[in-house]
Amino acid sequence: QVQLVESGGGLVQAGGSLRLSCAASGLTFSTYAMGWFRQAPGKEREFVAAVPWSANHPYYTDSVKGRFTISRDYAKNTVYLQMNSLKPEDAAIYYCAADRRGSSWRYWDAGDYDFWGQGTQVTVSS
């Protein structure tokens, strides 16, 4: 069965950094586009970053562009989200998601993804 397991969340001061990891199993990693979404209390799930199957061109929401970097390690079946210069508004539960290659890919749309992790909490103090 497909599993996506996020890790690396925690408490960090504003301006600090965290690196989130998403370990994938039960799928052929290279055939899936991968994305990160986040959801804060009372808010809708928001697209953060995504990387396609070939990892040739990542996508970011405007609010994190220049601060966050998505990458993937094919040997480890893991996607990362390096988060620098964290702001209080970045605090949320961060979810990893996978979209199977061959389907249409609206990278910003949570509904376009096939599998989801359970999330990891990121808290940013000010």
C-alpha positions as CSV (number, residue, x, y, z in Angstrom):
1,Q,0.0,0.0,0.0
2,V,1.2,3.5,-0.8
3,Q,2.5,5.4,2.2
4,L,3.8,8.9,2.5
5,V,5.4,9.7,5.8
6,E,6.3,13.3,6.7
7,S,8.9,14.2,9.2
8,G,11.0,17.2,10.3
9,G,8.4,19.4,11.6
10,G,8.7,21.2,14.9
11,L,9.0,24.5,16.7
12,V,11.3,27.2,15.2
13,Q,11.7,30.9,15.8
14,A,10.8,33.3,13.1
15,G,13.8,33.6,10.7
16,G,14.9,30.1,11.4
17,S,14.9,27.0,9.1
18,L,13.5,23.5,9.0
19,R,13.8,20.7,6.5
20,L,10.7,18.5,6.0
21,S,11.1,15.1,4.6
22,C,8.5,12.9,2.9
23,A,9.4,9.2,2.6
24,A,7.4,7.4,0.0
25,S,6.8,3.6,-0.2
26,G,4.6,1.3,-2.1
27,L,4.9,3.3,-5.3
28,T,7.4,3.8,-8.1
29,F,8.7,7.1,-6.9
30,S,10.0,8.3,-10.3
31,T,6.5,8.0,-11.9
32,Y,4.9,10.4,-9.4
33,A,4.9,14.1,-9.2
34,M,5.3,15.3,-5.6
35,G,3.8,18.2,-3.8
36,W,3.7,19.9,-0.4
37,F,0.6,21.5,0.9
38,R,-0.2,23.2,4.2
39,Q,-3.2,23.9,6.3
40,A,-3.5,26.3,9.2
41,P,-6.4,26.3,11.6
42,G,-9.5,27.8,10.1
43,K,-8.0,28.0,6.6
44,E,-8.2,25.9,3.5
45,R,-5.4,23.6,2.4
46,E,-2.9,25.7,0.5
47,F,-0.4,24.7,-2.2
48,V,3.2,25.3,-1.2
49,A,5.5,23.6,-3.6
50,A,5.6,20.8,-6.2
51,V,8.2,19.0,-8.3
52,P,7.4,17.0,-11.4
53,W,8.4,13.4,-12.2
54,S,11.7,14.5,-13.8
55,A,12.3,17.1,-11.2
56,N,13.3,19.5,-13.9
57,H,11.1,22.4,-12.9
58,P,9.7,23.0,-9.4
59,Y,6.7,25.2,-8.6
60,Y,6.1,27.4,-5.6
61,T,3.3,29.5,-4.2
62,D,4.3,33.1,-4.3
63,S,4.4,33.5,-0.5
64,V,7.3,31.0,-0.2
65,K,9.2,31.6,-3.4
66,G,12.8,32.4,-2.7
67,R,12.6,31.0,0.9
68,F,11.5,27.4,0.3
69,T,13.1,24.8,-1.9
70,I,11.6,21.5,-2.9
71,S,13.8,18.6,-4.0
72,R,13.6,14.9,-4.4
73,D,16.1,12.1,-3.9
74,Y,15.2,9.2,-6.2
75,A,17.6,6.8,-4.4
76,K,15.9,7.4,-1.1
77,N,12.3,7.7,-2.4
78,T,12.1,11.0,-0.5
79,V,11.0,14.5,-1.3
80,Y,12.2,17.4,0.8
81,L,11.1,20.9,1.6
82,Q,13.8,23.1,2.8
83,M,12.2,26.1,4.6
84,N,14.4,29.1,5.3
85,S,13.5,32.5,6.7
86,L,10.4,31.1,8.3
87,K,7.6,33.5,9.2
88,P,4.7,33.1,11.7
89,E,2.3,32.8,8.8
90,D,4.2,29.7,7.6
91,A,2.9,27.8,10.7
92,A,0.6,25.0,9.6
93,I,0.4,21.3,9.3
94,Y,2.4,20.4,6.2
95,Y,1.3,17.5,4.0
96,C,3.1,15.6,1.4
97,A,1.2,14.4,-1.7
98,A,1.8,12.3,-4.7
99,D,0.3,12.5,-8.2
100,R,0.6,9.5,-10.5
101,R,2.3,10.2,-13.8
102,G,-0.2,10.0,-16.7
103,S,-3.0,11.9,-15.1
104,S,-3.5,15.6,-15.6
105,W,-1.4,17.6,-13.2
106,R,-2.7,20.8,-11.8
107,Y,0.1,21.1,-9.3
108,W,-1.6,23.8,-7.3
109,D,-4.8,21.8,-6.8
110,A,-5.0,19.5,-3.8
111,G,-7.7,17.6,-5.6
112,D,-5.3,16.5,-8.3
113,Y,-3.2,14.4,-6.0
114,D,-3.7,10.7,-5.5
115,F,-2.0,10.0,-2.2
116,W,-1.4,12.0,1.0
117,G,0.6,11.7,4.1
118,Q,-0.6,12.4,7.6
119,G,1.1,15.7,8.0
120,T,3.8,17.2,10.2
121,Q,3.3,20.2,12.4
122,V,5.4,23.3,11.8
123,T,5.1,26.0,14.5
124,V,6.9,29.3,14.1
125,S,7.2,31.6,17.1
126,S,7.6,35.3,16.8
